[in-house]
Amino acid sequence: MIDTKALRSRILDLAIQGKLTEQLPSDGTAEKSYQQIQAEKQALIKEGKIKKEKPLPEIAADEIPFEIPSNWKWVRWGEIVNIVSARRVHQSDWKKEGIPFYRAREIAKLAEDGYVDNDLFISEEQYEEFSKSGIPHAGDLMISAVGTLGKAYIVKEEDKFYYKDASVLCIENIGKIEAGFLIAVLKSDLMKKQIESNSGGTTVDTLTMVRMIKYLLPLPPLAEQKRIVERVEEIFRLLDTIDQAQEKYSADSQILKAKLITAGIQGKLTEQLDTDGTAEELYQQIQAEKQKLIKEGKLKKEKPLPPVSPEEVPFEIPENWMWVRLGEVFTLQAGKFISAAQISAEQGSDHQYKCFGGNGIRGYVSDYNTNGTHALIGRQGALCGNVNLAHDIFYATEHAVVVYQYCDVDVNWIFYGLTELNLNQYATSVAQPGLAVGKIEKVLIPLPPLAEQKRIADVLERALGAIDKG
């Protein structure tokens, strides 16, 4: 499988380093664009439309993280955009209808999905009042400044909303920089590292204007910015196609696996051989072994299970097979309680035995209660009915049902057979789903002769393994 998430990250890093596009003399230089932005800022300051800011520190050589093309320029965010926050909107002013009011979570949702189901608003009158001091305009970027930081949404022409102070920052794109390029920078490792550097290596919980204006970004000429955005979008569309194909393949492979197991358990993947004998013969041998263990006091006498009626049989099976109930050919026994304090996450001399719960290995314990290779059925929780295999010496908790087999019945065939039964369907429908051992014992399973069990398990092992390898 191709790691498209890692590829996207790498593409963005290459894009903002100028390695995805050609640098053309006809583009001019970023320095020229930078000077034009400074002139635009000064004009807006004189008009009173933006505030005059303190000069930002010059960029030192040791701050520069990587080389950029000669016609690009390293700048600070505060030099090329105007970063502002909203006026305070008190919770008492929130409305159930009116002009949408977005917090960081709504901006992040817009950034990810392009839409949001908003439930907060302000009045039209308040919005008009706020518009006198600044509202988001088309081409501006709205950035989530708490929670998941740096999620950015490009304001559209038709958008009309206000936003929460401190929770969201508005980047006024006064220099008409290609918004998609700014998004690429915001999503790059360069931005992530600068955010993390403010908190000793961990992501800070807020992104403030004071921090944001000092962060670095590489500035290409405007024409190349557009080419970069087009190139990134082209590659991302290809990666989207790969994602869709991989998702389809993954889904199809799971369906294929399920169909293979069904075919195997129904006897459609293997040949029935006269030399195998019959399932009836195996069934009688199992009953004899169980009776012997009962007489020796090693197994409790079980209540007889009802005979299998023709109406219960869900599909036809080969002539030398036999329908049986699980409790007739296996002994199903829940494990024993053990406290969480006795279970260690790490294996060691004091905790050397694997401990299995309802969903697989829970950790390691100092003692064991089961020996051998057995199928385990989860009997508690949303995943009850799932099947695992446990080997050698281990501890089974009360949330796992151990399946004890007889007469060398193949444990891998048991695993596939129990998986095919979808035992979760027999769970009780209460707040905490559970499987009663008495109920599982009555479930039907088609029993093949022993030799064919081994062939079925072998065929499935090889087929499913080949699917996993792709």
DOTORDREN-447228 format. One record per residue (C-alpha): x, y, z; residue number from 0. Coordinates in steps of 0.001 Angstrom, whole numbers, padded with zeros to 6 digits. Layout:
BEGIN
px:X&py:Y&pz:Z&nr:NUM .
...
//
This chain:
BEGIN
px:000000&py:000000&pz:000000&nr:0 .
px:001255&py:003488&pz:-000863&nr:1 .
px:001503&py:005917&pz:002064&nr:2 .
px:-000202&py:008851&pz:000330&nr:3 .
px:-000314&py:010911&pz:003532&nr:4 .
px:003480&py:010876&pz:003728&nr:5 .
px:003674&py:011625&pz:000002&nr:6 .
px:001409&py:014677&pz:000387&nr:7 .
px:003608&py:015985&pz:003173&nr:8 .
px:006731&py:015464&pz:001067&nr:9 .
px:005149&py:017157&pz:-001963&nr:10 .
px:004321&py:020259&pz:000094&nr:11 .
px:007873&py:020417&pz:001421&nr:12 .
px:009294&py:020190&pz:-002109&nr:13 .
px:006782&py:022758&pz:-003363&nr:14 .
px:007763&py:025469&pz:-000880&nr:15 .
px:011438&py:024797&pz:-001586&nr:16 .
px:010956&py:025513&pz:-005292&nr:17 .
px:011690&py:021930&pz:-006334&nr:18 .
px:008420&py:021170&pz:-008104&nr:19 .
px:008479&py:024049&pz:-010545&nr:20 .
px:010875&py:025742&pz:-012939&nr:21 .
px:012136&py:029246&pz:-012111&nr:22 .
px:011581&py:031484&pz:-015161&nr:23 .
px:013331&py:034829&pz:-015801&nr:24 .
px:009986&py:036206&pz:-016989&nr:25 .
px:008595&py:035757&pz:-013449&nr:26 .
px:010678&py:038586&pz:-012062&nr:27 .
px:011755&py:038386&pz:-008437&nr:28 .
px:010119&py:037952&pz:-005065&nr:29 .
px:011920&py:041086&pz:-003940&nr:30 .
px:009886&py:043131&pz:-006395&nr:31 .
px:006648&py:041553&pz:-005110&nr:32 .
px:007785&py:042182&pz:-001543&nr:33 .
px:008365&py:045894&pz:-002208&nr:34 .
px:004949&py:046193&pz:-003826&nr:35 .
px:003355&py:044609&pz:-000738&nr:36 .
px:005199&py:047055&pz:001532&nr:37 .
px:003920&py:049977&pz:-000547&nr:38 .
px:000357&py:048591&pz:-000327&nr:39 .
px:000678&py:048216&pz:003447&nr:40 .
px:001869&py:051796&pz:003865&nr:41 .
px:-001050&py:053066&pz:001793&nr:42 .
px:-003521&py:051123&pz:003929&nr:43 .
px:-001903&py:052431&pz:007105&nr:44 .
px:-002229&py:056014&pz:005877&nr:45 .
px:-005892&py:055384&pz:005061&nr:46 .
px:-006407&py:054038&pz:008584&nr:47 .
px:-007499&py:050627&pz:007292&nr:48 .
px:-004748&py:048701&pz:009086&nr:49 .
px:-002687&py:049510&pz:012151&nr:50 .
px:000965&py:050461&pz:012022&nr:51 .
px:003068&py:047711&pz:013534&nr:52 .
px:006449&py:047624&pz:015203&nr:53 .
px:009243&py:046607&pz:012799&nr:54 .
px:009899&py:042880&pz:012841&nr:55 .
px:013452&py:041589&pz:013470&nr:56 .
px:015597&py:040950&pz:010431&nr:57 .
px:015974&py:037332&pz:009428&nr:58 .
px:019286&py:035977&pz:010681&nr:59 .
px:021255&py:033470&pz:008629&nr:60 .
px:020964&py:030803&pz:011325&nr:61 .
px:017147&py:031045&pz:011200&nr:62 .
px:016931&py:029957&pz:007567&nr:63 .
px:015967&py:026254&pz:007474&nr:64 .
px:016711&py:025463&pz:003813&nr:65 .
px:017928&py:026974&pz:000565&nr:66 .
px:015486&py:028554&pz:-001884&nr:67 .
px:015842&py:029669&pz:-005519&nr:68 .
px:017805&py:032878&pz:-006087&nr:69 .
px:014715&py:034851&pz:-007214&nr:70 .
px:012770&py:033912&pz:-004058&nr:71 .
px:012942&py:035712&pz:-000709&nr:72 .
px:012678&py:034701&pz:002940&nr:73 .
px:010089&py:036840&pz:004744&nr:74 .
px:008120&py:036879&pz:007974&nr:75 .
px:004358&py:036423&pz:007850&nr:76 .
px:003768&py:039808&pz:009418&nr:77 .
px:005676&py:041514&pz:006580&nr:78 .
px:003453&py:040344&pz:003752&nr:79 .
px:-000017&py:039913&pz:005303&nr:80 .
px:-002055&py:041646&pz:007980&nr:81 .
px:-002972&py:039248&pz:010803&nr:82 .
px:-005952&py:040333&pz:012870&nr:83 .
px:-008308&py:038967&pz:015487&nr:84 .
px:-012010&py:039584&pz:015885&nr:85 .
px:-013811&py:041897&pz:018240&nr:86 .
px:-015164&py:040199&pz:021339&nr:87 .
px:-018567&py:038566&pz:020989&nr:88 .
px:-020064&py:037701&pz:024366&nr:89 .
px:-021849&py:034413&pz:024752&nr:90 .
px:-024996&py:036327&pz:025643&nr:91 .
px:-024936&py:037741&pz:022081&nr:92 .
px:-024979&py:034326&pz:020409&nr:93 .
px:-028148&py:033717&pz:018431&nr:94 .
px:-029927&py:030718&pz:016919&nr:95 .
px:-030176&py:032418&pz:013543&nr:96 .
px:-028632&py:035354&pz:011723&nr:97 .
px:-025018&py:035714&pz:010541&nr:98 .
px:-022908&py:032539&pz:011080&nr:99 .
px:-020404&py:032815&pz:013934&nr:100 .
px:-017413&py:030461&pz:013615&nr:101 .
px:-015075&py:029169&pz:016280&nr:102 .
px:-011870&py:027190&pz:015667&nr:103 .
px:-013807&py:023938&pz:015291&nr:104 .
px:-015986&py:025361&pz:012507&nr:105 .
px:-012976&py:026817&pz:010690&nr:106 .
px:-011163&py:023477&pz:010917&nr:107 .
px:-014257&py:021729&pz:009539&nr:108 .
px:-014455&py:024202&pz:006658&nr:109 .
px:-010756&py:023694&pz:005954&nr:110 .
px:-011121&py:019908&pz:005853&nr:111 .
px:-014531&py:019441&pz:004234&nr:112 .
px:-015473&py:022788&pz:002662&nr:113 .
px:-018733&py:022966&pz:004623&nr:114 .
px:-019921&py:023121&pz:008213&nr:115 .
px:-023203&py:022586&pz:010059&nr:116 .
px:-023108&py:025708&pz:012174&nr:117 .
px:-025282&py:026261&pz:015243&nr:118 .
px:-024100&py:029699&pz:016410&nr:119 .
px:-024994&py:033095&pz:014926&nr:120 .
px:-024885&py:036809&pz:015656&nr:121 .
px:-027447&py:039414&pz:014709&nr:122 .
px:-027371&py:041273&pz:011404&nr:123 .
px:-027065&py:044546&pz:013351&nr:124 .
px:-024002&py:043360&pz:015273&nr:125 .
px:-022396&py:042103&pz:012067&nr:126 .
px:-022917&py:045497&pz:010433&nr:127 .
px:-021314&py:047144&pz:013455&nr:128 .
px:-018299&py:044826&pz:013283&nr:129 .
px:-017927&py:045402&pz:009533&nr:130 .
px:-016818&py:048971&pz:010271&nr:131 .
px:-013631&py:047665&pz:011902&nr:132 .
px:-013043&py:044702&pz:009587&nr:133 .
px:-014645&py:041469&pz:008475&nr:134 .
px:-013242&py:038581&pz:006404&nr:135 .
px:-013037&py:039255&pz:002658&nr:136 .
px:-012614&py:036951&pz:-000334&nr:137 .
px:-009030&py:035684&pz:-000549&nr:138 .
px:-008359&py:036117&pz:003178&nr:139 .
px:-007365&py:033068&pz:005210&nr:140 .
px:-009117&py:032033&pz:008415&nr:141 .
px:-006845&py:029965&pz:010683&nr:142 .
px:-007800&py:027809&pz:013672&nr:143 .
px:-005758&py:029108&pz:016607&nr:144 .
px:-006755&py:026627&pz:019331&nr:145 .
px:-007101&py:022858&pz:019362&nr:146 .
px:-005788&py:021592&pz:016027&nr:147 .
px:-003645&py:024556&pz:015071&nr:148 .
px:-003108&py:026041&pz:011638&nr:149 .
px:-006131&py:024636&pz:009808&nr:150 .
px:-006817&py:027266&pz:007152&nr:151 .
px:-009892&py:028138&pz:005127&nr:152 .
px:-009801&py:030491&pz:002124&nr:153 .
px:-012693&py:032948&pz:002296&nr:154 .
px:-014948&py:032805&pz:-000776&nr:155 .
px:-016710&py:035698&pz:-002496&nr:156 .
px:-020116&py:034500&pz:-001313&nr:157 .
px:-019068&py:033953&pz:002335&nr:158 .
px:-020640&py:036092&pz:005023&nr:159 .
px:-019687&py:035267&pz:008614&nr:160 .
px:-017903&py:036501&pz:011730&nr:161 .
px:-015453&py:034642&pz:013960&nr:162 .
px:-014414&py:034197&pz:017575&nr:163 .
px:-011578&py:036276&pz:018991&nr:164 .
px:-008403&py:034353&pz:020046&nr:165 .
px:-009942&py:031121&pz:018759&nr:166 .
px:-009491&py:032126&pz:015106&nr:167 .
px:-006999&py:034380&pz:013306&nr:168 .
px:-007777&py:036199&pz:010082&nr:169 .
px:-004957&py:036661&pz:007589&nr:170 .
px:-005841&py:039639&pz:005423&nr:171 .
px:-004179&py:038943&pz:002104&nr:172 .
px:-003323&py:042558&pz:001351&nr:173 .
px:-000591&py:041653&pz:-001127&nr:174 .
px:-002851&py:039323&pz:-003146&nr:175 .
px:-000481&py:036423&pz:-002612&nr:176 .
px:-001756&py:033164&pz:-004106&nr:177 .
px:-003891&py:031831&pz:-001257&nr:178 .
px:-003220&py:028219&pz:-002218&nr:179 .
px:000505&py:028814&pz:-001791&nr:180 .
px:-000041&py:030171&pz:001717&nr:181 .
px:-002101&py:027067&pz:002477&nr:182 .
px:000793&py:024894&pz:001287&nr:183 .
px:003142&py:026699&pz:003664&nr:184 .
px:000704&py:026340&pz:006563&nr:185 .
px:000470&py:022576&pz:005963&nr:186 .
px:004216&py:022077&pz:005543&nr:187 .
px:006758&py:020752&pz:008030&nr:188 .
px:008286&py:024223&pz:008077&nr:189 .
px:005185&py:025638&pz:009770&nr:190 .
px:004738&py:022663&pz:012092&nr:191 .
px:008324&py:022969&pz:013328&nr:192 .
px:007970&py:026678&pz:013983&nr:193 .
px:004794&py:026098&pz:015993&nr:194 .
px:006460&py:023311&pz:017971&nr:195 .
px:009534&py:025444&pz:018670&nr:196 .
px:007349&py:027738&pz:020772&nr:197 .
px:006612&py:024960&pz:023223&nr:198 .
px:009829&py:023007&pz:023654&nr:199 .
px:008962&py:020395&pz:021047&nr:200 .
px:005231&py:019901&pz:021648&nr:201 .
px:002393&py:021632&pz:019855&nr:202 .
px:001215&py:024703&pz:021741&nr:203 .
px:-002435&py:024960&pz:022571&nr:204 .
px:-002851&py:028391&pz:020976&nr:205 .
px:-001545&py:030220&pz:017931&nr:206 .
px:-001301&py:033929&pz:018641&nr:207 .
px:-000741&py:036947&pz:016398&nr:208 .
px:002474&py:037695&pz:018306&nr:209 .
px:003875&py:034295&pz:017323&nr:210 .
px:002399&py:034157&pz:013851&nr:211 .
px:003823&py:037451&pz:012564&nr:212 .
px:007376&py:036269&pz:013331&nr:213 .
px:007170&py:032898&pz:011588&nr:214 .
px:009192&py:032507&pz:008374&nr:215 .
px:008019&py:031555&pz:004925&nr:216 .
px:009732&py:031435&pz:001520&nr:217 .
px:008190&py:033880&pz:-000967&nr:218 .
px:008322&py:033076&pz:-004710&nr:219 .
px:007327&py:035523&pz:-007457&nr:220 .
px:003558&py:035608&pz:-008010&nr:221 .
px:003668&py:033762&pz:-011354&nr:222 .
px:005564&py:030867&pz:-009788&nr:223 .
px:003211&py:030814&pz:-006801&nr:224 .
px:000397&py:030044&pz:-009254&nr:225 .
px:002419&py:027313&pz:-010969&nr:226 .
px:003230&py:025759&pz:-007603&nr:227 .
px:-000448&py:025666&pz:-006617&nr:228 .
px:-001422&py:024144&pz:-009978&nr:229 .
px:001342&py:021538&pz:-009703&nr:230 .
px:000424&py:020575&pz:-006126&nr:231 .
px:-003271&py:020303&pz:-007036&nr:232 .
px:-002397&py:018122&pz:-010029&nr:233 .
px:-000306&py:015740&pz:-007894&nr:234 .
px:-002890&py:015685&pz:-005101&nr:235 .
px:-005605&py:014758&pz:-007602&nr:236 .
px:-003456&py:011793&pz:-008619&nr:237 .
px:-002973&py:010848&pz:-004967&nr:238 .
px:-006744&py:011106&pz:-004457&nr:239 .
px:-007170&py:008577&pz:-007272&nr:240 .
px:-004628&py:006284&pz:-005624&nr:241 .
px:-006469&py:006632&pz:-002296&nr:242 .
px:-009748&py:005671&pz:-003941&nr:243 .
px:-008152&py:002695&pz:-005647&nr:244 .
px:-006480&py:001527&pz:-002446&nr:245 .
px:-009686&py:001959&pz:-000475&nr:246 .
px:-011568&py:-000065&pz:-003074&nr:247 .
px:-008854&py:-002722&pz:-003097&nr:248 .
px:-008865&py:-002897&pz:000691&nr:249 .
px:-012642&py:-003233&pz:000783&nr:250 .
px:-012630&py:-005778&pz:-002039&nr:251 .
px:-009879&py:-007799&pz:-000378&nr:252 .
px:-011921&py:-008066&pz:002826&nr:253 .
px:-014927&py:-009192&pz:000809&nr:254 .
px:-012750&py:-011681&pz:-001072&nr:255 .
px:-011341&py:-013042&pz:002177&nr:256 .
px:-014821&py:-013484&pz:003627&nr:257 .
px:-016006&py:-015283&pz:000484&nr:258 .
px:-012987&py:-017588&pz:000532&nr:259 .
px:-013624&py:-018545&pz:004162&nr:260 .
px:-017294&py:-019181&pz:003380&nr:261 .
px:-016368&py:-021366&pz:000410&nr:262 .
px:-013827&py:-023270&pz:002476&nr:263 .
px:-016187&py:-023939&pz:005358&nr:264 .
px:-018847&py:-025138&pz:002898&nr:265 .
px:-016417&py:-027635&pz:001279&nr:266 .
px:-016110&py:-025764&pz:-002040&nr:267 .
px:-012330&py:-025250&pz:-002006&nr:268 .
px:-011270&py:-028832&pz:-001437&nr:269 .
px:-011865&py:-032241&pz:-002977&nr:270 .
px:-013741&py:-034845&pz:-000942&nr:271 .
px:-011688&py:-038051&pz:-000918&nr:272 .
px:-012917&py:-041545&pz:-000108&nr:273 .
px:-009740&py:-042109&pz:001894&nr:274 .
px:-010799&py:-039351&pz:004331&nr:275 .
px:-013572&py:-041431&pz:005841&nr:276 .
px:-016659&py:-039631&pz:007110&nr:277 .
px:-017501&py:-036906&pz:009587&nr:278 .
px:-019846&py:-039381&pz:011300&nr:279 .
px:-016841&py:-041552&pz:012137&nr:280 .
px:-014963&py:-038545&pz:013526&nr:281 .
px:-018049&py:-037492&pz:015495&nr:282 .
px:-018289&py:-040913&pz:017159&nr:283 .
px:-014566&py:-040838&pz:018020&nr:284 .
px:-015048&py:-037403&pz:019649&nr:285 .
px:-017986&py:-038680&pz:021704&nr:286 .
px:-015923&py:-041672&pz:022844&nr:287 .
px:-013033&py:-039428&pz:023910&nr:288 .
px:-015361&py:-037077&pz:025785&nr:289 .
px:-017016&py:-040007&pz:027593&nr:290 .
px:-013606&py:-041356&pz:028598&nr:291 .
px:-012630&py:-037972&pz:030100&nr:292 .
px:-015960&py:-037790&pz:031950&nr:293 .
px:-015356&py:-041221&pz:033491&nr:294 .
px:-011845&py:-040113&pz:034536&nr:295 .
px:-013320&py:-037017&pz:036197&nr:296 .
px:-011412&py:-034698&pz:033852&nr:297 .
px:-014554&py:-033407&pz:032180&nr:298 .
px:-017996&py:-032617&pz:033551&nr:299 .
px:-020990&py:-034491&pz:032202&nr:300 .
px:-022893&py:-032232&pz:029809&nr:301 .
px:-026613&py:-031904&pz:029224&nr:302 .
px:-027683&py:-033454&pz:025889&nr:303 .
px:-028162&py:-030879&pz:023141&nr:304 .
px:-031223&py:-030994&pz:020863&nr:305 .
px:-030782&py:-032965&pz:017617&nr:306 .
px:-030212&py:-030989&pz:014418&nr:307 .
px:-033453&py:-030626&pz:012475&nr:308 .
px:-033548&py:-030257&pz:008660&nr:309 .
px:-035198&py:-026837&pz:009038&nr:310 .
px:-032122&py:-025493&pz:010850&nr:311 .
px:-029626&py:-026435&pz:008149&nr:312 .
px:-028600&py:-023236&pz:006266&nr:313 .
px:-026862&py:-024817&pz:003231&nr:314 .
px:-025919&py:-028128&pz:001660&nr:315 .
px:-022633&py:-029791&pz:002564&nr:316 .
px:-020709&py:-032729&pz:001017&nr:317 .
px:-022117&py:-036200&pz:001622&nr:318 .
px:-019327&py:-037322&pz:003939&nr:319 .
px:-019717&py:-034221&pz:006152&nr:320 .
px:-022102&py:-033786&pz:009067&nr:321 .
px:-024021&py:-030959&pz:010744&nr:322 .
px:-023270&py:-030762&pz:014471&nr:323 .
px:-023721&py:-028345&pz:017331&nr:324 .
px:-020587&py:-026695&pz:018722&nr:325 .
px:-021193&py:-028175&pz:022166&nr:326 .
px:-021303&py:-031709&pz:020729&nr:327 .
px:-017782&py:-031683&pz:019284&nr:328 .
px:-016055&py:-029093&pz:021499&nr:329 .
px:-016079&py:-028110&pz:025137&nr:330 .
px:-016657&py:-024385&pz:025563&nr:331 .
px:-015467&py:-022929&pz:028843&nr:332 .
px:-015097&py:-019325&pz:029964&nr:333 .
px:-011790&py:-018317&pz:031516&nr:334 .
px:-011246&py:-017018&pz:035037&nr:335 .
px:-011338&py:-013518&pz:036477&nr:336 .
px:-008071&py:-011712&pz:037072&nr:337 .
px:-007757&py:-008142&pz:038315&nr:338 .
px:-006244&py:-005442&pz:036129&nr:339 .
px:-003607&py:-004840&pz:038813&nr:340 .
px:-002239&py:-008343&pz:038180&nr:341 .
px:-001765&py:-007729&pz:034446&nr:342 .
px:001446&py:-006122&pz:033180&nr:343 .
px:001765&py:-004395&pz:029817&nr:344 .
px:005316&py:-005739&pz:029525&nr:345 .
px:006531&py:-009326&pz:029556&nr:346 .
px:009121&py:-010141&pz:032215&nr:347 .
px:010302&py:-012777&pz:034657&nr:348 .
px:007393&py:-012000&pz:037005&nr:349 .
px:004847&py:-011710&pz:034165&nr:350 .
px:005865&py:-014285&pz:031585&nr:351 .
px:002487&py:-015684&pz:030459&nr:352 .
px:000207&py:-014066&pz:027889&nr:353 .
px:-003181&py:-013032&pz:029206&nr:354 .
px:-006089&py:-013203&pz:026735&nr:355 .
px:-009310&py:-011272&pz:027178&nr:356 .
px:-012297&py:-011020&pz:024887&nr:357 .
px:-010449&py:-009071&pz:022163&nr:358 .
px:-007029&py:-010699&pz:022192&nr:359 .
px:-003933&py:-010243&pz:024354&nr:360 .
px:-004478&py:-007934&pz:027350&nr:361 .
px:-000910&py:-008200&pz:028669&nr:362 .
px:001181&py:-010592&pz:030757&nr:363 .
px:000574&py:-012342&pz:034076&nr:364 .
px:002469&py:-014489&pz:036573&nr:365 .
px:000332&py:-017624&pz:036234&nr:366 .
px:-001583&py:-019576&pz:033561&nr:367 .
px:-004810&py:-021547&pz:033415&nr:368 .
px:-004721&py:-023041&pz:029900&nr:369 .
px:-002225&py:-025103&pz:027931&nr:370 .
px:-002109&py:-025924&pz:024221&nr:371 .
px:-003348&py:-024252&pz:021056&nr:372 .
px:-006986&py:-023212&pz:021255&nr:373 .
px:-009477&py:-020924&pz:019602&nr:374 .
px:-010845&py:-018210&pz:021900&nr:375 .
px:-014255&py:-016583&pz:021503&nr:376 .
px:-014742&py:-013093&pz:022916&nr:377 .
px:-017869&py:-013063&pz:025055&nr:378 .
px:-018229&py:-009485&pz:026291&nr:379 .
px:-018537&py:-006015&pz:024732&nr:380 .
px:-019200&py:-004662&pz:021263&nr:381 .
px:-016665&py:-007074&pz:019714&nr:382 .
px:-018017&py:-010189&pz:021385&nr:383 .
px:-018010&py:-013150&pz:019031&nr:384 .
px:-014602&py:-012334&pz:017575&nr:385 .
px:-012223&py:-015292&pz:017347&nr:386 .
px:-008520&py:-015472&pz:018244&nr:387 .
px:-005961&py:-018259&pz:018467&nr:388 .
px:-003848&py:-018745&pz:021579&nr:389 .
px:-000811&py:-021014&pz:021737&nr:390 .
px:001189&py:-022884&pz:024384&nr:391 .
px:000705&py:-021784&pz:028016&nr:392 .
px:-001523&py:-018751&pz:028628&nr:393 .
px:-004167&py:-017234&pz:030892&nr:394 .
px:-007754&py:-016852&pz:029647&nr:395 .
px:-009915&py:-014313&pz:031474&nr:396 .
px:-013642&py:-014609&pz:032082&nr:397 .
px:-014242&py:-012526&pz:028938&nr:398 .
px:-012791&py:-015263&pz:026707&nr:399 .
px:-014424&py:-018625&pz:025953&nr:400 .
px:-011784&py:-021328&pz:025437&nr:401 .
px:-012660&py:-023893&pz:022759&nr:402 .
px:-011303&py:-027314&pz:023753&nr:403 .
px:-011042&py:-029735&pz:020819&nr:404 .
px:-010803&py:-033527&pz:020688&nr:405 .
px:-009353&py:-036249&pz:018426&nr:406 .
px:-006800&py:-033867&pz:016911&nr:407 .
px:-009496&py:-031771&pz:015241&nr:408 .
px:-007566&py:-029104&pz:013311&nr:409 .
px:-007411&py:-025876&pz:015332&nr:410 .
px:-006886&py:-023693&pz:012263&nr:411 .
px:-010043&py:-025142&pz:010708&nr:412 .
px:-011811&py:-024404&pz:014003&nr:413 .
px:-010631&py:-020789&pz:013805&nr:414 .
px:-011984&py:-020321&pz:010263&nr:415 .
px:-015179&py:-022203&pz:011051&nr:416 .
px:-015955&py:-020088&pz:014116&nr:417 .
px:-015084&py:-016911&pz:012215&nr:418 .
px:-017565&py:-017845&pz:009486&nr:419 .
px:-020330&py:-018384&pz:012057&nr:420 .
px:-020409&py:-014648&pz:012905&nr:421 .
px:-021103&py:-015420&pz:016559&nr:422 .
px:-021702&py:-011754&pz:017375&nr:423 .
px:-025234&py:-012211&pz:016000&nr:424 .
px:-026078&py:-014318&pz:019066&nr:425 .
px:-025104&py:-011606&pz:021560&nr:426 .
px:-027688&py:-010333&pz:023989&nr:427 .
px:-028995&py:-006895&pz:022989&nr:428 .
px:-028288&py:-005011&pz:026200&nr:429 .
px:-026089&py:-001991&pz:026963&nr:430 .
px:-023080&py:-004285&pz:027348&nr:431 .
px:-023453&py:-007044&pz:024711&nr:432 .
px:-022501&py:-010529&pz:025845&nr:433 .
px:-022473&py:-014129&pz:024657&nr:434 .
px:-023793&py:-016907&pz:026870&nr:435 .
px:-021799&py:-020140&pz:026622&nr:436 .
px:-025044&py:-022133&pz:026704&nr:437 .
px:-026253&py:-020260&pz:023635&nr:438 .
px:-023029&py:-020727&pz:021661&nr:439 .
px:-023044&py:-024470&pz:022348&nr:440 .
px:-026264&py:-024839&pz:020331&nr:441 .
px:-024927&py:-023090&pz:017206&nr:442 .
px:-024538&py:-025330&pz:014139&nr:443 .
px:-021268&py:-025945&pz:012304&nr:444 .
px:-020584&py:-028247&pz:009330&nr:445 .
px:-018053&py:-030915&pz:010338&nr:446 .
px:-015710&py:-032369&pz:007666&nr:447 .
px:-013505&py:-035450&pz:008147&nr:448 .
px:-010215&py:-034697&pz:009879&nr:449 .
px:-008015&py:-034973&pz:006755&nr:450 .
px:-010198&py:-032526&pz:004848&nr:451 .
px:-010162&py:-030090&pz:007777&nr:452 .
px:-006402&py:-029861&pz:007397&nr:453 .
px:-006662&py:-029358&pz:003622&nr:454 .
px:-009273&py:-026592&pz:004092&nr:455 .
px:-007086&py:-024808&pz:006646&nr:456 .
px:-004033&py:-025129&pz:004413&nr:457 .
px:-005834&py:-023768&pz:001324&nr:458 .
px:-007225&py:-020821&pz:003281&nr:459 .
px:-003862&py:-020031&pz:004891&nr:460 .
px:-002184&py:-019813&pz:001482&nr:461 .
px:-005039&py:-017940&pz:-000249&nr:462 .
px:-005515&py:-015328&pz:002478&nr:463 .
px:-001771&py:-014878&pz:002777&nr:464 .
px:-001506&py:-014214&pz:-000957&nr:465 .
px:-004234&py:-011522&pz:-000702&nr:466 .
px:-002366&py:-009808&pz:002146&nr:467 .
px:000831&py:-009740&pz:000097&nr:468 .
px:-001097&py:-008100&pz:-002777&nr:469 .
//
